[in-house]
Amino acid sequence: MTKRQDEYLQHPDSDELIQSQDYIAGLAKGLALLEAFGVDRQRLNVTQIAQRTGISRTAARRYLKTLKYLGYLETDDHFFWLTHRVLRFSGSYLSSAYLPRVAQSFLNLLCAQTSLTFSIVVLDDHEVVPIARSYSPTQDHQRVSPYGMHLGSRLPAHATSTGKILLSTLTREQQQTWVQKYGLIRLTPFTITEIDKFYGVLAQITQSDYCVSKEEHELGVIAIAVPVLNAQGKTIAALNCMSQSNRIQEDYLIHQILPLLRNTANELRNVV
């Protein structure tokens, strides 16, 4: 049956709409296949790809071979894995996107003032992704997280200061939809997994306009975050400071670091 030109598809995770005639299913499936690779499974075979994407094994094999031909995947004839070529997309984004470029000097200044690590983070489905991170040639690059908090790393939103900041800006209905879809997975003994308590924490964050997260994602790590708004007052990212909990106490973050974060967020609002 021919689709009517005025028929629209709505993205399941956003309000984005597209006319049916403009939607290229093959492209969407190819990108979904690339997104199937992650920290938890860096190498996947055809069956695993089919299960993760909902694509048939026959179609998955063709997509994998095509992406291998284009240089985005490598294989040992059984498993497939991503190649460095996929970094072309992130490199292009980081070099052209406005917020990471504008924020970099602010983050470096914070780092120089405190010798701590700062980053700008955005929400992507159930994870948060750093798009800018402080850098100082004299900074002590001690290990803070096995994920490294490097640009593009992905952390679970419900167990991070930045994630809870960004989730707190959603309506209660949107929060409930998010929790129902992704759940509250326990990562440490301190991860909040009780749904009512989680909603209560988000409500408290909305009132205080900051969030402290201690050892919820990884033992030994503490962080504080504030929202970053644009000129229209919409939250577009979160600004955070992260350190080791045996070096920095929560009181220090609230009384010494929080004012710096808020001042920086206000300055960013004037330029983004």
C-alpha positions as CSV (number, residue, x, y, z in Angstrom):
1,M,0.0,0.0,0.0
2,T,1.3,3.4,-1.0
3,K,1.9,5.7,2.0
4,R,0.2,9.1,2.0
5,Q,2.6,12.0,1.8
6,D,1.1,13.6,4.9
7,E,1.8,10.5,7.1
8,Y,4.4,11.1,9.8
9,L,6.6,9.0,12.0
10,Q,7.4,10.1,15.6
11,H,10.7,9.2,17.2
12,P,10.1,6.9,20.2
13,D,12.4,8.8,22.5
14,S,11.6,12.4,21.4
15,D,9.0,14.6,19.8
16,E,10.9,14.6,16.5
17,L,8.7,14.0,13.5
18,I,9.5,13.0,9.9
19,Q,7.3,12.4,6.9
20,S,7.1,8.7,6.1
21,Q,8.3,9.3,2.6
22,D,11.4,11.0,3.9
23,Y,12.4,8.2,6.3
24,I,15.2,5.9,5.0
25,A,14.8,2.6,7.0
26,G,18.0,1.1,5.7
27,L,20.1,4.0,7.0
28,A,18.3,3.8,10.3
29,K,19.1,0.1,10.6
30,G,22.7,0.6,9.7
31,L,23.2,3.3,12.4
32,A,21.3,1.1,14.9
33,L,23.8,-1.7,14.1
34,L,26.8,0.6,14.9
35,E,25.1,1.7,18.1
36,A,24.8,-2.0,19.2
37,F,28.5,-2.0,20.0
38,G,29.3,-0.7,23.4
39,V,31.5,-0.9,26.5
40,D,29.6,-4.0,27.7
41,R,30.0,-5.8,24.3
42,Q,32.9,-4.6,22.2
43,R,32.8,-7.6,19.9
44,L,29.6,-9.1,18.5
45,N,28.6,-11.8,16.1
46,V,25.8,-11.8,13.6
47,T,23.3,-13.5,16.0
48,Q,24.1,-11.0,18.8
49,I,23.7,-8.1,16.4
50,A,20.3,-9.4,15.2
51,Q,19.1,-9.8,18.8
52,R,20.3,-6.3,19.8
53,T,18.8,-4.5,16.8
54,G,15.7,-6.6,15.9
55,I,17.1,-7.1,12.4
56,S,17.0,-10.5,10.8
57,R,20.2,-12.5,10.8
58,T,20.3,-12.4,7.0
59,A,19.9,-8.6,6.9
60,A,22.3,-8.1,9.8
61,R,25.0,-10.1,7.9
62,R,24.6,-7.8,4.9
63,Y,24.8,-4.7,6.9
64,L,27.9,-6.0,8.8
65,K,29.6,-6.9,5.5
66,T,28.8,-3.5,4.0
67,L,30.1,-1.6,7.1
68,K,33.2,-3.8,7.0
69,Y,33.6,-2.9,3.3
70,L,33.3,0.8,4.2
71,G,35.9,0.5,6.9
72,Y,33.7,1.1,10.0
73,L,34.0,-2.5,11.2
74,E,36.7,-5.2,11.4
75,T,36.2,-8.9,11.7
76,D,37.9,-12.3,12.3
77,D,35.1,-14.0,10.3
78,H,33.2,-14.7,13.5
79,F,33.1,-11.5,15.6
80,F,32.9,-7.9,14.4
81,W,34.2,-4.8,16.1
82,L,34.3,-1.0,15.5
83,T,37.3,0.6,13.9
84,H,38.8,4.0,14.4
85,R,36.9,5.2,11.4
86,V,33.8,5.8,13.5
87,L,35.8,8.6,15.3
88,R,35.3,10.7,12.2
89,F,31.8,11.5,13.4
90,S,32.8,12.4,17.0
91,G,35.8,14.4,15.7
92,S,33.6,16.4,13.4
93,Y,31.1,17.1,16.1
94,L,33.7,18.2,18.7
95,S,35.4,20.5,16.2
96,S,32.2,22.1,14.9
97,A,29.7,22.1,17.8
98,Y,29.4,25.5,19.5
99,L,29.0,24.5,23.2
100,P,32.2,22.3,23.5
101,R,34.3,25.0,21.9
102,V,32.9,27.9,24.0
103,A,33.0,25.9,27.2
104,Q,36.6,24.7,26.9
105,S,38.2,27.9,28.2
106,F,35.8,28.1,31.1
107,L,36.6,24.5,32.1
108,N,40.3,25.1,31.9
109,L,40.0,28.1,34.1
110,L,38.1,26.2,36.7
111,C,40.7,23.5,36.6
112,A,43.5,26.0,37.0
113,Q,41.7,27.6,40.0
114,T,41.1,24.3,41.9
115,S,43.3,21.5,40.3
116,L,40.1,19.5,40.0
117,T,38.4,18.0,36.9
118,F,35.4,19.7,35.3
119,S,33.2,18.7,32.3
120,I,30.2,19.6,30.2
121,V,27.8,16.7,29.9
122,V,24.6,16.0,27.9
123,L,21.9,13.4,28.2
124,D,21.6,10.7,25.5
125,D,18.7,8.3,26.3
126,H,19.7,6.4,29.4
127,E,23.3,7.7,29.5
128,V,25.2,10.9,29.9
129,V,28.1,11.9,27.6
130,P,30.9,14.4,28.3
131,I,31.3,16.7,25.3
132,A,34.0,19.0,26.9
133,R,36.5,18.3,29.6
134,S,38.9,20.5,31.5
135,Y,42.6,20.2,30.6
136,S,45.7,21.6,32.3
137,P,49.3,20.7,31.5
138,T,50.1,20.7,35.2
139,Q,47.0,18.9,36.4
140,D,47.5,15.7,38.4
141,H,46.1,13.0,36.1
142,Q,45.3,10.5,38.8
143,R,42.9,7.8,38.1
144,V,39.3,8.8,38.9
145,S,37.2,6.4,36.9
146,P,37.9,3.4,34.7
147,Y,35.8,5.1,32.1
148,G,38.2,7.9,32.2
149,M,35.5,10.6,31.8
150,H,37.1,11.1,28.4
151,L,35.1,12.8,25.7
152,G,32.4,10.6,24.3
153,S,32.5,8.1,27.3
154,R,29.0,7.0,28.4
155,L,27.8,6.8,32.0
156,P,24.5,5.7,33.4
157,A,22.3,8.8,33.9
158,H,20.5,7.6,37.1
159,A,23.7,7.1,39.0
160,T,25.6,10.3,38.2
161,S,25.3,13.9,39.3
162,T,25.0,15.3,35.7
163,G,22.4,12.6,34.8
164,K,20.2,13.4,37.8
165,I,20.5,17.2,37.0
166,L,19.3,16.6,33.5
167,L,16.6,14.2,34.4
168,S,15.3,16.6,37.1
169,T,14.4,19.1,34.3
170,L,11.9,16.6,32.8
171,T,8.2,16.6,33.7
172,R,7.1,13.9,36.2
173,E,5.4,12.1,33.3
174,Q,8.6,12.1,31.3
175,Q,10.6,10.9,34.3
176,Q,8.2,8.0,34.8
177,T,8.4,7.1,31.2
178,W,12.2,7.2,31.4
179,V,12.3,5.0,34.5
180,Q,9.9,2.5,33.1
181,K,12.0,2.2,29.9
182,Y,15.5,2.1,31.4
183,G,15.1,1.2,35.0
184,L,17.3,2.0,38.0
185,I,20.1,-0.6,37.9
186,R,22.2,-1.0,41.0
187,L,25.9,-0.3,40.3
188,T,27.1,0.1,43.9
189,P,25.6,-0.3,47.3
190,F,24.8,3.5,47.2
191,T,23.0,3.5,43.9
192,I,19.4,4.7,44.3
193,T,17.1,2.0,43.0
194,E,13.9,2.7,44.9
195,I,11.6,4.5,42.4
196,D,9.8,6.8,44.9
197,K,13.1,7.8,46.5
198,F,14.6,8.5,43.1
199,Y,11.6,10.8,42.2
200,G,12.1,12.5,45.5
201,V,15.8,13.2,44.9
202,L,14.9,14.6,41.4
203,A,12.3,16.9,43.0
204,Q,14.9,18.1,45.6
205,I,17.4,18.8,42.9
206,T,14.8,20.9,41.1
207,Q,14.5,23.0,44.2
208,S,18.2,23.3,45.1
209,D,19.4,23.5,41.4
210,Y,22.5,21.3,42.1
211,C,23.2,17.6,42.7
212,V,25.9,15.8,44.7
213,S,26.4,12.2,43.8
214,K,28.7,10.1,46.0
215,E,29.8,6.6,45.0
216,E,26.5,5.9,43.2
217,H,28.2,4.9,40.0
218,E,31.6,3.9,41.2
219,L,33.0,3.5,44.7
220,G,35.5,6.2,45.6
221,V,34.1,8.8,43.3
222,I,32.2,12.0,44.3
223,A,30.8,14.7,42.0
224,I,28.7,17.8,42.0
225,A,26.8,19.2,39.1
226,V,24.6,22.2,38.1
227,P,22.5,22.8,35.0
228,V,23.6,24.8,32.0
229,L,20.9,26.9,30.4
230,N,20.7,28.7,27.1
231,A,19.5,32.3,26.6
232,Q,15.9,31.0,26.4
233,G,16.2,29.4,29.8
234,K,16.2,25.8,28.5
235,T,18.6,23.3,30.1
236,I,21.0,22.1,27.4
237,A,23.7,20.4,29.5
238,A,25.1,19.9,32.9
239,L,28.4,21.2,34.3
240,N,30.2,19.1,36.9
241,C,33.2,18.6,39.0
242,M,34.4,15.1,39.9
243,S,37.0,13.9,42.3
244,Q,38.0,11.0,44.6
245,S,35.8,10.8,47.8
246,N,38.9,10.2,50.0
247,R,40.4,13.5,48.8
248,I,37.4,15.8,48.6
249,Q,34.5,16.0,51.0
250,E,30.9,16.9,50.2
251,D,31.0,20.1,52.3
252,Y,33.9,21.3,50.3
253,L,32.1,20.8,47.0
254,I,29.0,22.6,48.2
255,H,30.7,25.6,49.9
256,Q,33.8,26.0,47.6
257,I,33.1,24.4,44.2
258,L,29.3,25.0,43.9
259,P,29.6,28.8,43.7
260,L,32.3,28.5,41.0
261,L,30.0,26.1,39.0
262,R,27.0,28.4,39.3
263,N,29.1,31.5,38.2
264,T,30.5,29.5,35.2
265,A,27.0,28.3,34.2
266,N,25.7,31.9,34.3
267,E,28.6,33.0,32.1
268,L,27.9,30.2,29.7
269,R,24.3,31.2,29.5
270,N,25.3,34.6,28.1
271,V,27.3,33.0,25.2
272,V,25.4,29.9,24.2
